[in-house]
Amino acid sequence: MQTISVRRRMNQASARNAVESLLGRKVADQEHVTVMPFLPARRGEPDRTRAVHDLIEDLDSLAASAATPR
């Protein structure tokens, strides 16, 4: 079962430190952090290359929508 955690505010120093350690940078107070663990499927190299390409497109789309002022 997947567990997804979305944090809008990290009030606990230990959680903030863990996330910043994983990201390799400080997390701004206005940033949202989403953590989603998953088991990778066993696939061949062409499938893996396409999956990476799709993931990059999805992340670019998320970044663009996050940058749009509300």
C-alpha positions in Angstrom: 0.0 0.0 0.0 1.3 3.4 -0.9 1.5 6.1 1.7 1.7 9.7 0.5 2.6 12.5 2.8 2.1 16.1 1.9 3.4 18.7 4.3 2.5 22.4 3.9 4.3 23.4 7.1 7.1 21.5 8.8 6.9 22.5 12.4 9.1 19.6 13.7 12.8 20.3 13.3 13.5 16.6 12.8 11.1 16.4 9.8 12.5 19.6 8.3 16.1 18.4 8.8 15.3 15.0 7.2 13.7 16.6 4.2 16.4 19.1 3.7 19.0 16.4 4.0 17.3 14.4 1.2 16.9 17.5 -1.0 20.4 18.8 -0.3 19.0 22.3 0.4 16.9 24.4 2.8 13.1 24.2 2.4 11.4 27.6 2.3 8.4 28.1 4.6 6.1 28.6 1.6 7.2 25.4 -0.1 5.1 22.2 0.0 6.8 18.9 0.2 5.4 15.6 -1.0 6.9 12.2 -0.2 5.7 9.1 -2.0 7.5 5.8 -1.6 6.9 3.1 -4.3 8.4 -0.1 -5.4 9.8 0.1 -8.9 8.5 -2.3 -11.5 11.0 -4.5 -13.3 11.1 -3.4 -16.9 13.4 -3.4 -19.8 15.7 -0.5 -20.7 13.4 1.1 -23.4 10.6 1.1 -20.8 12.8 2.6 -18.2 14.0 5.3 -20.5 10.4 6.2 -21.5 9.4 6.2 -17.8 12.2 8.6 -16.9 11.2 10.9 -19.8 7.6 10.8 -18.7 8.6 11.6 -15.1 10.7 14.6 -16.2 7.7 15.9 -18.2 5.4 15.5 -15.2 7.8 17.2 -12.9 8.3 20.1 -15.3 4.5 20.5 -15.6 4.2 20.5 -11.8 6.9 23.0 -11.5 5.3 25.3 -14.0 1.9 25.1 -12.3 3.5 25.7 -8.9 5.2 28.8 -10.3 1.9 30.3 -11.5 0.7 32.9 -9.0 -2.8 32.2 -7.5 
